């Protein structure tokens, strides 16, 4: 999504107080139709290695699944 498209969405969100579902619908229909819906069953998994804090003995991992 371009910066101009993001600015439009942000302005809509802030001025109209649209729920996220409505904002997503507007985005898909009018602003950026390239946004895709995926069929149920696809999982996105990401792993982040968190910084070791001074009071910790080992680093931690953060697993995100959508």
DSSP file (Angstrom, degrees, kcal/mol; ACC not computed):
  #  RESIDUE AA STRUCTURE BP1 BP2  ACC     N-H-->O    O-->H-N    N-H-->O    O-->H-N    TCO  KAPPA ALPHA  PHI   PSI    X-CA   Y-CA   Z-CA
    1    1 A X              0   0    0      0, 0.0    31,-0.1     0, 0.0     2,-0.0   0.000 360.0 360.0 360.0 139.3    0.0    0.0    0.0
    2    2 A X     >  -     0   0    0      1,-0.1     4,-2.2     4,-0.0     5,-0.2  -0.279 360.0-110.7 -77.2 166.1    1.3    3.4   -0.8
    3    3 A X  H  > S+     0   0    0      1,-0.2     4,-2.2     2,-0.2     5,-0.1   0.860 119.7  54.4 -64.8 -35.1    1.9    6.2    1.7
    4    4 A X  H  > S+     0   0    0      2,-0.2     4,-2.0     1,-0.2    -1,-0.2   0.909 108.2  48.6 -65.3 -41.6   -1.0    8.2    0.2
    5    5 A X  H  > S+     0   0    0      2,-0.2     4,-2.3     1,-0.2    -2,-0.2   0.903 111.1  50.4 -65.2 -40.9   -3.3    5.2    0.6
    6    6 A X  H  X S+     0   0    0     -4,-2.2     4,-2.5     1,-0.2    -2,-0.2   0.903 109.1  51.9 -62.3 -40.7   -2.2    4.8    4.2
    7    7 A X  H  X S+     0   0    0     -4,-2.2     4,-2.3     2,-0.2    -2,-0.2   0.891 108.8  50.7 -63.9 -39.5   -2.8    8.5    4.9
    8    8 A X  H  X S+     0   0    0     -4,-2.0     4,-2.5     2,-0.2    -2,-0.2   0.938 111.7  47.3 -62.4 -46.9   -6.4    8.2    3.4
    9    9 A X  H  X S+     0   0    0     -4,-2.3     4,-2.6     1,-0.2    -2,-0.2   0.899 111.4  50.6 -62.5 -41.2   -7.1    5.2    5.7
   10   10 A X  H  X S+     0   0    0     -4,-2.5     4,-2.5     2,-0.2    -1,-0.2   0.914 110.8  48.9 -63.6 -42.5   -5.7    6.9    8.7
   11   11 A X  H  X S+     0   0    0     -4,-2.3     4,-2.4     2,-0.2     5,-0.3   0.906 111.9  49.0 -64.6 -41.2   -7.9   10.0    8.0
   12   12 A X  H  X S+     0   0    0     -4,-2.5     4,-2.4     2,-0.2     6,-0.5   0.928 112.6  48.2 -61.8 -44.4  -11.0    7.8    7.6
   13   13 A X  H  X S+     0   0    0     -4,-2.6     4,-1.0     1,-0.2    -2,-0.2   0.909 116.5  42.4 -63.2 -43.3  -10.3    6.0   10.8
   14   14 A X  H  < S+     0   0    0     -4,-2.5    -1,-0.2    -5,-0.2    -2,-0.2   0.839 121.9  37.3 -76.0 -33.5   -9.7    9.1   12.8
   15   15 A X  H  < S+     0   0    0     -4,-2.4    -2,-0.2    -5,-0.2    -3,-0.2   0.842 127.3  30.9 -90.2 -33.6  -12.5   11.2   11.4
   16   16 A X  H  < S-     0   0    0     -4,-2.4    -3,-0.2    -5,-0.3    -2,-0.2   0.557  90.0-136.8-102.3  -9.4  -15.3    8.6   11.0
   17   17 A X     <  -     0   0    0     -4,-1.0    -4,-0.2    -5,-0.4     2,-0.1   0.904  36.4-176.0  52.9  45.1  -14.4    6.3   13.9
   18   18 A X        -     0   0    0     -6,-0.5    -1,-0.2    -5,-0.2     2,-0.1  -0.447  28.2-112.0 -72.3 142.6  -15.0    3.3   11.6
   19   19 A X     >  -     0   0    0     -2,-0.1     4,-2.3     1,-0.1     3,-0.3  -0.388  32.2-110.8 -65.2 155.4  -14.8   -0.2   13.1
   20   20 A X  H  > S+     0   0    0      1,-0.2     4,-2.5     2,-0.2     5,-0.2   0.841 116.8  57.3 -61.6 -34.5  -11.8   -2.1   11.7
   21   21 A X  H  > S+     0   0    0      2,-0.2     4,-2.0     1,-0.2    -1,-0.2   0.922 109.6  44.7 -62.4 -42.9  -14.1   -4.5    9.7
   22   22 A X  H  > S+     0   0    0     -3,-0.3     4,-2.4     2,-0.2    -2,-0.2   0.893 112.3  52.0 -67.2 -39.4  -15.7   -1.6    7.9
   23   23 A X  H  X S+     0   0    0     -4,-2.3     4,-2.3     1,-0.2    -2,-0.2   0.891 109.1  50.4 -64.7 -39.2  -12.3    0.0    7.3
   24   24 A X  H  X S+     0   0    0     -4,-2.5     4,-2.6     2,-0.2    -1,-0.2   0.907 109.3  51.6 -64.1 -42.1  -11.0   -3.3    5.8
   25   25 A X  H  X S+     0   0    0     -4,-2.0     4,-2.5     2,-0.2     5,-0.2   0.932 111.2  47.1 -60.0 -46.7  -14.0   -3.5    3.5
   26   26 A X  H  X>S+     0   0    0     -4,-2.4     4,-2.7     1,-0.2     5,-1.1   0.904 111.6  51.8 -61.5 -41.9  -13.4    0.1    2.2
   27   27 A X  I  X>S+     0   0    0     -4,-2.3     5,-3.5     1,-0.2     4,-0.6   0.937 113.1  43.5 -61.1 -47.5   -9.8   -0.7    1.7
   28   28 A X  I  <5S+     0   0    0     -4,-2.6    -2,-0.2     3,-0.2    -1,-0.2   0.888 120.8  40.1 -66.2 -39.6  -10.4   -3.8   -0.3
   29   29 A X  I  <5S+     0   0    0     -4,-2.5    -2,-0.2    -5,-0.2    -1,-0.2   0.884 134.0   6.8 -78.9 -40.0  -13.2   -2.3   -2.4
   30   30 A X  I  <5S+     0   0    0     -4,-2.7    -3,-0.2    -5,-0.2    -2,-0.1   0.729 127.2  37.4-121.4 -29.2  -12.0    1.2   -3.1
   31   31 A X  I  <<S+     0   0    0     -5,-1.1     2,-0.2    -4,-0.6    -3,-0.2   0.902 127.3   1.9-100.1 -48.5   -8.4    1.9   -2.0
   32   32 A X    > < +     0   0    0     -5,-3.5     3,-1.6    -6,-0.2    -1,-0.2  -0.691  55.3 178.1-144.7  86.3   -6.3   -1.2   -2.6
   33   33 A X  T 3  S+     0   0    0      1,-0.3    -5,-0.1    -2,-0.2    -1,-0.1   0.562  72.5  80.5 -68.9  -4.8   -8.2   -4.1   -4.2
   34   34 A X  T 3   +     0   0    0      2,-0.1    -1,-0.3     0, 0.0     2,-0.2   0.615  63.1 109.7 -76.7 -10.9   -4.9   -6.2   -4.2
   35   35 A X    <   -     0   0    0     -3,-1.6     2,-0.3    -8,-0.2    -3,-0.0  -0.501  63.4-146.6 -66.9 129.2   -5.4   -7.1   -0.5
   36   36 A X        -     0   0    0     -2,-0.2     2,-0.4     0, 0.0    -2,-0.1  -0.692  13.0-141.7-105.2 150.3   -6.3  -10.7   -0.5
   37   37 A X        -     0   0    0     -2,-0.3     2,-0.4     0, 0.0     0, 0.0  -0.875  22.9-146.2 -98.4 140.7   -8.4  -12.9    1.7
   38   38 A X        -     0   0    0     -2,-0.4     3,-0.1     4,-0.1     2,-0.0  -0.868  17.8-111.1-109.6 144.2   -7.1  -16.4    2.4
   39   39 A X    >   -     0   0    0     -2,-0.4     3,-1.2     1,-0.1    -1,-0.0  -0.348  48.5 -87.3 -64.4 149.1   -9.1  -19.5    2.8
   40   40 A X  T 3  S+     0   0    0      1,-0.2    -1,-0.1    -2,-0.0     3,-0.1  -0.309 110.5  56.2 -56.4 141.8   -9.2  -20.9    6.3
   41   41 A X  T 3  S+     0   0    0      1,-0.5     2,-0.4    -3,-0.1    -1,-0.2   0.115  73.7 112.4 119.8 -21.1   -6.3  -23.3    6.9
   42   42 A X    <   -     0   0    0     -3,-1.2    -1,-0.5    24,-0.1     2,-0.4  -0.695  46.4-167.2 -84.3 136.0   -3.4  -21.0    6.1
   43   43 A X        -     0   0    0     -2,-0.4     2,-0.5    -3,-0.1    22,-0.0  -0.988  11.7-153.4-126.3 131.2   -1.2  -20.1    9.1
   44   44 A X        -     0   0    0     -2,-0.4    22,-2.6     2,-0.0     2,-0.4  -0.905  17.9-172.4-100.2 126.2    1.4  -17.4    9.2
   45   45 A X  E     +A   65   0A   0     -2,-0.5     2,-0.4    20,-0.2    20,-0.2  -0.970   6.1 179.1-123.4 134.8    4.1  -18.1   11.8
   46   46 A X  E     -A   64   0A   0     18,-2.7    18,-2.8    -2,-0.4     2,-0.5  -0.989  11.9-157.0-133.8 142.9    6.9  -15.7   12.8
   47   47 A X  E     -A   63   0A   0     -2,-0.4     2,-0.4    16,-0.2    16,-0.2  -0.983   9.2-172.5-122.6 127.1    9.7  -16.1   15.4
   48   48 A X  E     -A   62   0A   0     14,-2.8    14,-3.0    -2,-0.5     2,-0.7  -0.957  18.6-139.9-118.1 137.3   11.4  -13.2   17.0
   49   49 A X  E     -A   61   0A   0     -2,-0.4    12,-0.2    12,-0.2     2,-0.2  -0.869  24.1-144.2 -96.1 116.2   14.4  -13.4   19.2
   50   50 A X        -     0   0    0     10,-2.5    10,-0.4    -2,-0.7     2,-0.1  -0.479  22.8 -99.9 -81.8 149.7   14.0  -11.0   22.1
   51   51 A X        -     0   0    0     -2,-0.2     2,-0.5     8,-0.1     9,-0.2  -0.371  38.1-111.1 -65.0 143.5   17.0   -9.2   23.6
   52   52 A X        -     0   0    0      7,-0.1     2,-0.1    -3,-0.1     7,-0.1  -0.664  32.8-137.9 -77.7 126.6   18.4  -10.6   26.7
   53   53 A X    >   -     0   0    0     -2,-0.5     3,-2.0     5,-0.3     5,-0.0  -0.482  21.8-109.5 -82.3 155.7   17.7   -8.3   29.6
   54   54 A X  T 3  S+     0   0    0      1,-0.3    -1,-0.1    -2,-0.1    -2,-0.0   0.802 118.0  49.8 -57.4 -30.1   20.4   -7.5   32.2
   55   55 A X  T 3  S+     0   0    0      2,-0.0     2,-0.3     0, 0.0    -1,-0.3   0.347  97.6  87.6 -92.5   8.0   18.6   -9.5   34.9
   56   56 A X    <   -     0   0    0     -3,-2.0     3,-0.1     1,-0.1    -4,-0.0  -0.763  62.3-152.3-107.6 153.3   18.1  -12.6   32.7
   57   57 A X  S    S+     0   0    0     -2,-0.3     2,-0.3     1,-0.2    -1,-0.1   0.656  81.0  21.0 -96.2 -18.1   20.4  -15.6   32.2
   58   58 A X  S    S-     0   0    0     -5,-0.0    -5,-0.3     0, 0.0    -1,-0.2  -0.971  82.9-102.8-145.2 160.9   19.2  -16.5   28.7
   59   59 A X        -     0   0    0     -2,-0.3     2,-0.3    -7,-0.1    -8,-0.1  -0.432  34.1-135.3 -81.7 161.1   17.4  -14.8   25.8
   60   60 A X        -     0   0    0    -10,-0.4   -10,-2.5    -9,-0.2     2,-0.3  -0.792   6.4-137.4-115.7 158.3   13.7  -15.5   25.1
   61   61 A X  E     -A   49   0A   0     -2,-0.3     2,-0.5   -12,-0.2   -12,-0.2  -0.868   6.6-149.8-113.2 148.7   11.9  -16.2   21.9
   62   62 A X  E     -A   48   0A   0    -14,-3.0   -14,-2.8    -2,-0.3     2,-0.5  -0.982  10.4-163.3-119.9 121.1    8.5  -14.8   20.8
   63   63 A X  E     -A   47   0A   0     -2,-0.5     2,-0.4   -16,-0.2   -16,-0.2  -0.904   5.8-172.6-106.7 128.5    6.3  -17.0   18.6
   64   64 A X  E     -A   46   0A   0    -18,-2.8   -18,-2.7    -2,-0.5     2,-0.4  -0.983   3.7-179.4-122.5 128.2    3.5  -15.4   16.7
   65   65 A X  E      A   45   0A   0     -2,-0.4   -20,-0.2   -20,-0.2    -2,-0.0  -0.995 360.0 360.0-129.0 129.6    0.9  -17.4   14.7
   66   66 A X              0   0    0    -22,-2.6   -21,-0.1    -2,-0.4    -1,-0.1   0.315 360.0 360.0-121.4 360.0   -2.0  -15.8   12.8
